[in-house]
């Protein structure tokens, strides 16, 4: 399959938000993506050559570390390596900014994402209790993971 990675633009947001709502029980709002685009985050779209959106990710530089805020692959494209493609590009961007690591939080119940991040080389560095809405008793822990980028 031929695909391309491009910076996310306002014109991508309807499709991005549709995937976000399809994949997550507690999706971001469309306005969240709009705010991030206005605040110079690194937001990427992975598209087929036909223009069909396969997935996206959002990175934000916070102090001296890159934070992976969101990574999502459309359900029909999951399990085909596109998540790894987005992570590789995230690492490349992080390296180009001369930063040494990527930090993320992931729901403790999101075993598919945790497995993807482990496979890529992220390690667990902590847990944030009751970080997310939902889950058991109305809240869910976040697993905090870090990937060391070698420059």
mmCIF file of the C-alpha atoms, coordinates in Angstrom:
data_MODEL
# 
_entry.id   MODEL 
# 
loop_
_atom_site.group_PDB 
_atom_site.id 
_atom_site.type_symbol 
_atom_site.label_atom_id 
_atom_site.label_alt_id 
_atom_site.label_comp_id 
_atom_site.label_asym_id 
_atom_site.label_entity_id 
_atom_site.label_seq_id 
_atom_site.pdbx_PDB_ins_code 
_atom_site.Cartn_x 
_atom_site.Cartn_y 
_atom_site.Cartn_z 
_atom_site.occupancy 
_atom_site.B_iso_or_equiv 
_atom_site.pdbx_formal_charge 
_atom_site.auth_seq_id 
_atom_site.auth_comp_id 
_atom_site.auth_asym_id 
_atom_site.auth_atom_id 
_atom_site.pdbx_PDB_model_num 
ATOM 1   C CA . UNK A 1 1   ? 0.000   0.000  0.000  1.00 0.00 ? 1   UNK A CA 1 
ATOM 2   C CA . UNK A 1 2   ? 1.347   3.400  -0.940 1.00 0.00 ? 2   UNK A CA 1 
ATOM 3   C CA . UNK A 1 3   ? 0.898   6.083  1.700  1.00 0.00 ? 3   UNK A CA 1 
ATOM 4   C CA . UNK A 1 4   ? 2.187   9.508  2.671  1.00 0.00 ? 4   UNK A CA 1 
ATOM 5   C CA . UNK A 1 5   ? 2.785   11.411 5.895  1.00 0.00 ? 5   UNK A CA 1 
ATOM 6   C CA . UNK A 1 6   ? 1.727   15.046 5.888  1.00 0.00 ? 6   UNK A CA 1 
ATOM 7   C CA . UNK A 1 7   ? 1.192   17.741 8.464  1.00 0.00 ? 7   UNK A CA 1 
ATOM 8   C CA . UNK A 1 8   ? -2.396  17.863 9.674  1.00 0.00 ? 8   UNK A CA 1 
ATOM 9   C CA . UNK A 1 9   ? -4.362  20.875 8.459  1.00 0.00 ? 9   UNK A CA 1 
ATOM 10  C CA . UNK A 1 10  ? -7.783  22.317 9.230  1.00 0.00 ? 10  UNK A CA 1 
ATOM 11  C CA . UNK A 1 11  ? -9.135  20.517 6.158  1.00 0.00 ? 11  UNK A CA 1 
ATOM 12  C CA . UNK A 1 12  ? -8.243  17.149 7.759  1.00 0.00 ? 12  UNK A CA 1 
ATOM 13  C CA . UNK A 1 13  ? -10.141 17.756 10.991 1.00 0.00 ? 13  UNK A CA 1 
ATOM 14  C CA . UNK A 1 14  ? -13.535 16.330 10.026 1.00 0.00 ? 14  UNK A CA 1 
ATOM 15  C CA . UNK A 1 15  ? -11.947 13.005 9.032  1.00 0.00 ? 15  UNK A CA 1 
ATOM 16  C CA . UNK A 1 16  ? -9.597  13.033 12.038 1.00 0.00 ? 16  UNK A CA 1 
ATOM 17  C CA . UNK A 1 17  ? -12.474 13.637 14.402 1.00 0.00 ? 17  UNK A CA 1 
ATOM 18  C CA . UNK A 1 18  ? -14.577 10.899 12.761 1.00 0.00 ? 18  UNK A CA 1 
ATOM 19  C CA . UNK A 1 19  ? -11.789 8.377  13.387 1.00 0.00 ? 19  UNK A CA 1 
ATOM 20  C CA . UNK A 1 20  ? -11.267 9.697  16.922 1.00 0.00 ? 20  UNK A CA 1 
ATOM 21  C CA . UNK A 1 21  ? -14.942 9.115  17.757 1.00 0.00 ? 21  UNK A CA 1 
ATOM 22  C CA . UNK A 1 22  ? -14.919 5.701  16.102 1.00 0.00 ? 22  UNK A CA 1 
ATOM 23  C CA . UNK A 1 23  ? -11.881 4.442  18.031 1.00 0.00 ? 23  UNK A CA 1 
ATOM 24  C CA . UNK A 1 24  ? -12.132 5.973  21.502 1.00 0.00 ? 24  UNK A CA 1 
ATOM 25  C CA . UNK A 1 25  ? -14.830 5.699  24.160 1.00 0.00 ? 25  UNK A CA 1 
ATOM 26  C CA . UNK A 1 26  ? -13.788 9.137  25.430 1.00 0.00 ? 26  UNK A CA 1 
ATOM 27  C CA . UNK A 1 27  ? -12.677 10.982 22.278 1.00 0.00 ? 27  UNK A CA 1 
ATOM 28  C CA . UNK A 1 28  ? -11.099 14.379 22.039 1.00 0.00 ? 28  UNK A CA 1 
ATOM 29  C CA . UNK A 1 29  ? -13.385 17.119 20.788 1.00 0.00 ? 29  UNK A CA 1 
ATOM 30  C CA . UNK A 1 30  ? -12.840 18.644 17.365 1.00 0.00 ? 30  UNK A CA 1 
ATOM 31  C CA . UNK A 1 31  ? -11.977 21.914 19.132 1.00 0.00 ? 31  UNK A CA 1 
ATOM 32  C CA . UNK A 1 32  ? -9.085  20.161 20.902 1.00 0.00 ? 32  UNK A CA 1 
ATOM 33  C CA . UNK A 1 33  ? -7.480  19.429 17.541 1.00 0.00 ? 33  UNK A CA 1 
ATOM 34  C CA . UNK A 1 34  ? -8.168  22.979 16.335 1.00 0.00 ? 34  UNK A CA 1 
ATOM 35  C CA . UNK A 1 35  ? -6.463  24.410 19.431 1.00 0.00 ? 35  UNK A CA 1 
ATOM 36  C CA . UNK A 1 36  ? -3.425  22.185 18.979 1.00 0.00 ? 36  UNK A CA 1 
ATOM 37  C CA . UNK A 1 37  ? -3.042  23.201 15.343 1.00 0.00 ? 37  UNK A CA 1 
ATOM 38  C CA . UNK A 1 38  ? -3.162  26.861 16.374 1.00 0.00 ? 38  UNK A CA 1 
ATOM 39  C CA . UNK A 1 39  ? -0.535  26.230 19.058 1.00 0.00 ? 39  UNK A CA 1 
ATOM 40  C CA . UNK A 1 40  ? 2.089   24.865 16.689 1.00 0.00 ? 40  UNK A CA 1 
ATOM 41  C CA . UNK A 1 41  ? 1.935   21.238 17.731 1.00 0.00 ? 41  UNK A CA 1 
ATOM 42  C CA . UNK A 1 42  ? 3.356   18.628 15.419 1.00 0.00 ? 42  UNK A CA 1 
ATOM 43  C CA . UNK A 1 43  ? 0.232   16.934 14.061 1.00 0.00 ? 43  UNK A CA 1 
ATOM 44  C CA . UNK A 1 44  ? 0.641   14.346 11.328 1.00 0.00 ? 44  UNK A CA 1 
ATOM 45  C CA . UNK A 1 45  ? -1.778  12.532 9.058  1.00 0.00 ? 45  UNK A CA 1 
ATOM 46  C CA . UNK A 1 46  ? -0.988  9.190  7.467  1.00 0.00 ? 46  UNK A CA 1 
ATOM 47  C CA . UNK A 1 47  ? -2.919  8.904  4.208  1.00 0.00 ? 47  UNK A CA 1 
ATOM 48  C CA . UNK A 1 48  ? -3.237  6.438  1.379  1.00 0.00 ? 48  UNK A CA 1 
ATOM 49  C CA . UNK A 1 49  ? -2.171  7.780  -1.983 1.00 0.00 ? 49  UNK A CA 1 
ATOM 50  C CA . UNK A 1 50  ? -5.920  8.133  -2.717 1.00 0.00 ? 50  UNK A CA 1 
ATOM 51  C CA . UNK A 1 51  ? -6.169  10.614 0.160  1.00 0.00 ? 51  UNK A CA 1 
ATOM 52  C CA . UNK A 1 52  ? -7.987  8.249  2.529  1.00 0.00 ? 52  UNK A CA 1 
ATOM 53  C CA . UNK A 1 53  ? -6.928  8.930  6.124  1.00 0.00 ? 53  UNK A CA 1 
ATOM 54  C CA . UNK A 1 54  ? -5.383  5.875  7.816  1.00 0.00 ? 54  UNK A CA 1 
ATOM 55  C CA . UNK A 1 55  ? -4.270  7.478  11.070 1.00 0.00 ? 55  UNK A CA 1 
ATOM 56  C CA . UNK A 1 56  ? -2.766  10.464 12.808 1.00 0.00 ? 56  UNK A CA 1 
ATOM 57  C CA . UNK A 1 57  ? -0.658  11.534 15.739 1.00 0.00 ? 57  UNK A CA 1 
ATOM 58  C CA . UNK A 1 58  ? -0.177  14.729 17.719 1.00 0.00 ? 58  UNK A CA 1 
ATOM 59  C CA . UNK A 1 59  ? 3.089   15.734 19.405 1.00 0.00 ? 59  UNK A CA 1 
ATOM 60  C CA . UNK A 1 60  ? 3.789   18.713 21.623 1.00 0.00 ? 60  UNK A CA 1 
ATOM 61  C CA . UNK A 1 61  ? 7.104   20.075 22.837 1.00 0.00 ? 61  UNK A CA 1 
ATOM 62  C CA . UNK A 1 62  ? 6.871   20.620 26.603 1.00 0.00 ? 62  UNK A CA 1 
ATOM 63  C CA . UNK A 1 63  ? 10.000  22.064 28.220 1.00 0.00 ? 63  UNK A CA 1 
ATOM 64  C CA . UNK A 1 64  ? 12.775  19.726 26.996 1.00 0.00 ? 64  UNK A CA 1 
ATOM 65  C CA . UNK A 1 65  ? 10.748  16.691 26.031 1.00 0.00 ? 65  UNK A CA 1 
ATOM 66  C CA . UNK A 1 66  ? 8.384   15.705 23.246 1.00 0.00 ? 66  UNK A CA 1 
ATOM 67  C CA . UNK A 1 67  ? 4.964   14.492 24.399 1.00 0.00 ? 67  UNK A CA 1 
ATOM 68  C CA . UNK A 1 68  ? 2.903   12.148 22.278 1.00 0.00 ? 68  UNK A CA 1 
ATOM 69  C CA . UNK A 1 69  ? -0.598  13.418 23.019 1.00 0.00 ? 69  UNK A CA 1 
ATOM 70  C CA . UNK A 1 70  ? -2.594  11.264 20.634 1.00 0.00 ? 70  UNK A CA 1 
ATOM 71  C CA . UNK A 1 71  ? -1.975  8.438  18.198 1.00 0.00 ? 71  UNK A CA 1 
ATOM 72  C CA . UNK A 1 72  ? -4.816  6.761  16.374 1.00 0.00 ? 72  UNK A CA 1 
ATOM 73  C CA . UNK A 1 73  ? -5.211  4.386  13.438 1.00 0.00 ? 73  UNK A CA 1 
ATOM 74  C CA . UNK A 1 74  ? -8.578  3.775  11.819 1.00 0.00 ? 74  UNK A CA 1 
ATOM 75  C CA . UNK A 1 75  ? -9.974  0.359  12.841 1.00 0.00 ? 75  UNK A CA 1 
ATOM 76  C CA . UNK A 1 76  ? -9.733  -1.228 9.387  1.00 0.00 ? 76  UNK A CA 1 
ATOM 77  C CA . UNK A 1 77  ? -6.035  -0.270 9.161  1.00 0.00 ? 77  UNK A CA 1 
ATOM 78  C CA . UNK A 1 78  ? -5.033  -1.420 12.658 1.00 0.00 ? 78  UNK A CA 1 
ATOM 79  C CA . UNK A 1 79  ? -2.540  -4.255 12.966 1.00 0.00 ? 79  UNK A CA 1 
ATOM 80  C CA . UNK A 1 80  ? -0.842  -3.427 9.652  1.00 0.00 ? 80  UNK A CA 1 
ATOM 81  C CA . UNK A 1 81  ? 2.153   -1.438 10.910 1.00 0.00 ? 81  UNK A CA 1 
ATOM 82  C CA . UNK A 1 82  ? 0.729   2.058  10.529 1.00 0.00 ? 82  UNK A CA 1 
ATOM 83  C CA . UNK A 1 83  ? 1.033   2.784  14.252 1.00 0.00 ? 83  UNK A CA 1 
ATOM 84  C CA . UNK A 1 84  ? 4.734   1.926  14.024 1.00 0.00 ? 84  UNK A CA 1 
ATOM 85  C CA . UNK A 1 85  ? 5.045   4.224  10.994 1.00 0.00 ? 85  UNK A CA 1 
ATOM 86  C CA . UNK A 1 86  ? 3.578   7.100  13.007 1.00 0.00 ? 86  UNK A CA 1 
ATOM 87  C CA . UNK A 1 87  ? 5.898   6.318  15.939 1.00 0.00 ? 87  UNK A CA 1 
ATOM 88  C CA . UNK A 1 88  ? 8.966   6.236  13.659 1.00 0.00 ? 88  UNK A CA 1 
ATOM 89  C CA . UNK A 1 89  ? 8.039   9.650  12.263 1.00 0.00 ? 89  UNK A CA 1 
ATOM 90  C CA . UNK A 1 90  ? 7.443   10.943 15.805 1.00 0.00 ? 90  UNK A CA 1 
ATOM 91  C CA . UNK A 1 91  ? 10.941  9.782  16.767 1.00 0.00 ? 91  UNK A CA 1 
ATOM 92  C CA . UNK A 1 92  ? 12.405  11.416 13.649 1.00 0.00 ? 92  UNK A CA 1 
ATOM 93  C CA . UNK A 1 93  ? 10.745  14.744 14.498 1.00 0.00 ? 93  UNK A CA 1 
ATOM 94  C CA . UNK A 1 94  ? 11.914  14.481 18.106 1.00 0.00 ? 94  UNK A CA 1 
ATOM 95  C CA . UNK A 1 95  ? 15.475  13.795 16.965 1.00 0.00 ? 95  UNK A CA 1 
ATOM 96  C CA . UNK A 1 96  ? 15.346  16.727 14.525 1.00 0.00 ? 96  UNK A CA 1 
ATOM 97  C CA . UNK A 1 97  ? 14.477  19.018 17.453 1.00 0.00 ? 97  UNK A CA 1 
ATOM 98  C CA . UNK A 1 98  ? 17.530  17.631 19.300 1.00 0.00 ? 98  UNK A CA 1 
ATOM 99  C CA . UNK A 1 99  ? 15.367  16.211 22.076 1.00 0.00 ? 99  UNK A CA 1 
ATOM 100 C CA . UNK A 1 100 ? 16.272  12.986 23.832 1.00 0.00 ? 100 UNK A CA 1 
ATOM 101 C CA . UNK A 1 101 ? 12.903  11.432 24.633 1.00 0.00 ? 101 UNK A CA 1 
ATOM 102 C CA . UNK A 1 102 ? 9.194   11.086 23.951 1.00 0.00 ? 102 UNK A CA 1 
ATOM 103 C CA . UNK A 1 103 ? 6.771   10.837 26.873 1.00 0.00 ? 103 UNK A CA 1 
ATOM 104 C CA . UNK A 1 104 ? 3.188   9.572  26.724 1.00 0.00 ? 104 UNK A CA 1 
ATOM 105 C CA . UNK A 1 105 ? 0.276   8.512  28.890 1.00 0.00 ? 105 UNK A CA 1 
ATOM 106 C CA . UNK A 1 106 ? -1.939  5.603  27.874 1.00 0.00 ? 106 UNK A CA 1 
ATOM 107 C CA . UNK A 1 107 ? -5.039  4.134  29.497 1.00 0.00 ? 107 UNK A CA 1 
ATOM 108 C CA . UNK A 1 108 ? -4.130  1.123  31.613 1.00 0.00 ? 108 UNK A CA 1 
ATOM 109 C CA . UNK A 1 109 ? -6.863  -0.851 29.798 1.00 0.00 ? 109 UNK A CA 1 
ATOM 110 C CA . UNK A 1 110 ? -5.518  -0.044 26.313 1.00 0.00 ? 110 UNK A CA 1 
ATOM 111 C CA . UNK A 1 111 ? -3.431  -3.196 25.982 1.00 0.00 ? 111 UNK A CA 1 
ATOM 112 C CA . UNK A 1 112 ? -3.133  -2.924 22.179 1.00 0.00 ? 112 UNK A CA 1 
ATOM 113 C CA . UNK A 1 113 ? -1.526  0.516  22.447 1.00 0.00 ? 113 UNK A CA 1 
ATOM 114 C CA . UNK A 1 114 ? 0.702   -0.569 25.342 1.00 0.00 ? 114 UNK A CA 1 
ATOM 115 C CA . UNK A 1 115 ? 1.863   -3.555 23.278 1.00 0.00 ? 115 UNK A CA 1 
ATOM 116 C CA . UNK A 1 116 ? 2.602   -1.253 20.298 1.00 0.00 ? 116 UNK A CA 1 
ATOM 117 C CA . UNK A 1 117 ? 4.580   1.178  22.458 1.00 0.00 ? 117 UNK A CA 1 
ATOM 118 C CA . UNK A 1 118 ? 6.545   -1.657 24.092 1.00 0.00 ? 118 UNK A CA 1 
ATOM 119 C CA . UNK A 1 119 ? 7.349   -3.137 20.690 1.00 0.00 ? 119 UNK A CA 1 
ATOM 120 C CA . UNK A 1 120 ? 8.655   0.245  19.544 1.00 0.00 ? 120 UNK A CA 1 
ATOM 121 C CA . UNK A 1 121 ? 10.879  0.602  22.618 1.00 0.00 ? 121 UNK A CA 1 
ATOM 122 C CA . UNK A 1 122 ? 8.889   2.659  25.117 1.00 0.00 ? 122 UNK A CA 1 
ATOM 123 C CA . UNK A 1 123 ? 9.360   1.661  28.753 1.00 0.00 ? 123 UNK A CA 1 
ATOM 124 C CA . UNK A 1 124 ? 6.956   2.133  31.645 1.00 0.00 ? 124 UNK A CA 1 
ATOM 125 C CA . UNK A 1 125 ? 8.185   4.837  34.027 1.00 0.00 ? 125 UNK A CA 1 
ATOM 126 C CA . UNK A 1 126 ? 5.123   5.378  36.180 1.00 0.00 ? 126 UNK A CA 1 
ATOM 127 C CA . UNK A 1 127 ? 1.403   5.393  36.741 1.00 0.00 ? 127 UNK A CA 1 
ATOM 128 C CA . UNK A 1 128 ? -0.989  8.304  37.228 1.00 0.00 ? 128 UNK A CA 1 
ATOM 129 C CA . UNK A 1 129 ? -3.889  7.228  39.427 1.00 0.00 ? 129 UNK A CA 1 
ATOM 130 C CA . UNK A 1 130 ? -7.392  8.155  38.222 1.00 0.00 ? 130 UNK A CA 1 
ATOM 131 C CA . UNK A 1 131 ? -5.957  10.169 35.330 1.00 0.00 ? 131 UNK A CA 1 
ATOM 132 C CA . UNK A 1 132 ? -8.670  9.420  32.761 1.00 0.00 ? 132 UNK A CA 1 
ATOM 133 C CA . UNK A 1 133 ? -12.459 9.648  32.897 1.00 0.00 ? 133 UNK A CA 1 
ATOM 134 C CA . UNK A 1 134 ? -14.181 6.285  32.595 1.00 0.00 ? 134 UNK A CA 1 
ATOM 135 C CA . UNK A 1 135 ? -13.087 2.838  33.572 1.00 0.00 ? 135 UNK A CA 1 
ATOM 136 C CA . UNK A 1 136 ? -13.721 1.139  36.890 1.00 0.00 ? 136 UNK A CA 1 
ATOM 137 C CA . UNK A 1 137 ? -15.453 3.450  39.407 1.00 0.00 ? 137 UNK A CA 1 
ATOM 138 C CA . UNK A 1 138 ? -15.613 6.242  36.834 1.00 0.00 ? 138 UNK A CA 1 
ATOM 139 C CA . UNK A 1 139 ? -11.843 6.845  36.577 1.00 0.00 ? 139 UNK A CA 1 
ATOM 140 C CA . UNK A 1 140 ? -8.921  4.995  35.026 1.00 0.00 ? 140 UNK A CA 1 
ATOM 141 C CA . UNK A 1 141 ? -5.182  5.043  35.643 1.00 0.00 ? 141 UNK A CA 1 
ATOM 142 C CA . UNK A 1 142 ? -2.679  6.161  33.022 1.00 0.00 ? 142 UNK A CA 1 
ATOM 143 C CA . UNK A 1 143 ? 0.495   4.235  32.358 1.00 0.00 ? 143 UNK A CA 1 
ATOM 144 C CA . UNK A 1 144 ? 3.348   6.711  31.774 1.00 0.00 ? 144 UNK A CA 1 
ATOM 145 C CA . UNK A 1 145 ? 5.886   5.584  29.185 1.00 0.00 ? 145 UNK A CA 1 
ATOM 146 C CA . UNK A 1 146 ? 9.096   7.035  27.791 1.00 0.00 ? 146 UNK A CA 1 
ATOM 147 C CA . UNK A 1 147 ? 11.061  6.354  24.626 1.00 0.00 ? 147 UNK A CA 1 
ATOM 148 C CA . UNK A 1 148 ? 14.706  7.373  24.500 1.00 0.00 ? 148 UNK A CA 1 
ATOM 149 C CA . UNK A 1 149 ? 15.580  8.888  21.148 1.00 0.00 ? 149 UNK A CA 1 
ATOM 150 C CA . UNK A 1 150 ? 19.219  8.516  20.263 1.00 0.00 ? 150 UNK A CA 1 
ATOM 151 C CA . UNK A 1 151 ? 20.484  11.588 18.444 1.00 0.00 ? 151 UNK A CA 1 
# 
